[in-house]
Amino acid sequence: PGAGGGGEKKRRLEKEAREAQLAEENQRMRQRIAAGKAHGRDAKALDEHTEAMREQVRARRRAEKAEREAQLAEENERMRQRMNQAGRDAKELTPEVEAGRRAVAERRAAEKAERERKIREENAAFRARLNASRSAGRDAKELTPEIEAGRAAVAQRRREEKAAREAKLAEENAEYARRVSSTRAKDVKGLDDKTLADRRAVAERRAAEKAERERQIAEENAMLAARRHSLHGRDAKALDDVTEAARRDVEARRLAEKEAREAKIAEENAVMRQRIAQSKRAGRDVKGLSPETLAARERVAEEKARRKAEQEMILKMENLEFERRLSHQSGRDEKGLSPKTLADRKAVAERSAQRKRETQQRLARENAELKRNLRGTGTYQGL
């Protein structure tokens, strides 16, 4: 549609330029006729300059007509290639649309033939009048009131026919655009209602589970905070300055890594949206992932797994170092964490790990179910 609109605008500008040029040539012709009458010349005999100008005008018109026809043929060829290109849904145009197109083409051909016939008749009548006036010795360029009235009527009729053709073309273009938009909506490779409902259910369940996990974590944190405040006279976490600094460094590094991951994900999403937009403009079925997209996803997954393994190894080493420092501290304040608090922390950590394992297993089952459902819709590309 964007290419068709640009071609229509270009043709309209070329048409306006041709009309302005014809008006300028007619003005120059009238000036020459008036000058010839003022000097008493026989206006029936065209001079060589006028004949040469007329021949140039005819040659330019033939060249412009050939150029327009070549341009239209090129645009039609591009349109046919776009419609027949690989990956397009061949079921877009219905038999009704095809029949409508053929009817429009036939009607346009008939209208063009009728216009050409009228022009030939008018030219023949005009030549007959010229010959009659020349045989009678009249100045053929001195038009009678009847001829002037006939010319005005012909010009008015042509303007009306032009306006009617343009209105009809606009109406046909609007109808064609409506039919194309309605046929494109019939792509049967879209996700069915069951798959969409399953996806919505999975998204809602994940959101609910995330909210529940956050609530449980908040409760556990509040419980731990209350227990810490209930211990009177204890040293705040009984951690030395080195351990506190190490924890702050770890937290800062985690925040930086999180921001970097989010920035990379945002960049990958922007690239994915750009590819989808390009595939839509090219007429591709965007629900089937290309090999480049699948390879990019695999690379992203591998990179995420590698970063996760590195982070887990870093955390493990930090925990070992922290335990080593605690075991070697001399003169430790015995107001450190009580056995009950340590047991509670260990229980919380075990519950969190268990919930994480269960969540991962459930997500794996859901993804497998979604893949099985997608295989039946024609859009599964090995996701």
C-alpha positions, 0 to 999 in steps of 0.5 A: 500500500505504501508503494502504491500511494507513492506511485499514485502521487508521482503520477499525479504530479507528472500529470499536473506538470504536463497540463501546465506545459500544455497550457503554456504551449497553447498560450504561445500558440495563441500569441503567434496567431495574434501576431500573424493576424496583426501583420496580415499573414495568411494564418492557414500556412504554418511556418517552419518554426511552428511545424517544428514546435508541433513535431517536438510536442508530439515527440515529447508526448510520445516519449512521456506516454512510453515512459508512463507505460513502462513505469506502470508495467514496472509497478505492476511487475513489482506488485505481482512479485510481492504477491507471489513471493515466498512465504506469502499466504496464497489464500489472501485473494478470494475468488470474489476479489479476483472476479472484482479485479477482472471486472474493474480491468474490463470496465476500464478498458471499455471506458478507455476505448470509448474515450479514444473513439470520442477523441477520434470522432472529434478530431475527424470533425475538427479536420473536416471543418478545417478543410471546409474553411480552407476550401472556402478561402477562410482563415482556418484559425479564425474560429466561428462561434459554433466551433468555439462553443463546440470546443467549450462543450468538449472541454467541459465534458472531458473535465466531467469525465475526468472527475467521474473517473477519478471518483470511481478510481478512488472508490475502487481503491478504497474497496480494494484496500478494504477487501485486502485488509479483510482477507489478510485477517483470514490467516489460519496460521494464527493461534487458536482460542485455546492456545491464547487462553492457555497463555493467558492462564499461564501468565496469570498463574505466574503473576499470582505465584510471584506475588505469593513468593514476594509476600512470603519473603516479606513475612520471613524478613519481618519475622527475622527482623523482629527476632533480631530486635528481640535479642538485647545486648547483641552485637549488630550481626557480629560481622567485622568491617572486612565482611561488611565491605565484602557484602557491600561489594557483592551487592553493588556487583549484583546490582550492576550485573542486573542493570547490564542484563536488563539493558541487554534484554531491552536491546534484544527486545528492540532488535526483535521488534525491528525484525518483526516490523521488517518481516511484516512490511515484507509480507512474511508470516511473523509467527514463524521464527527465522533461523537467525532468530532461533540462533540468536535465542540460543546464543542468549540462552547460553549466555544467560546460563554461563552468567548464572553459573559464574554468579553461583560460583562467585557466591559459593566462593564468597560464602566459603570465604565468609565462613573461613573468616568467621571460624578464624575470628578470635575474641568473637562476641558470643552475642552473635546469632543464636542457634535458633536464629541460625536454624530458622535462617537455614529453614528459610533458605531450604524452603526458598530453594525447594520453591525455586526447584518446584517453580522451575519444574512447573515452568518446564512442564508448561513450556512443554505443553505449550510446544505440543499445542503450538505443533497443531497450529502450524506455527511451531518452528522448533521453539 
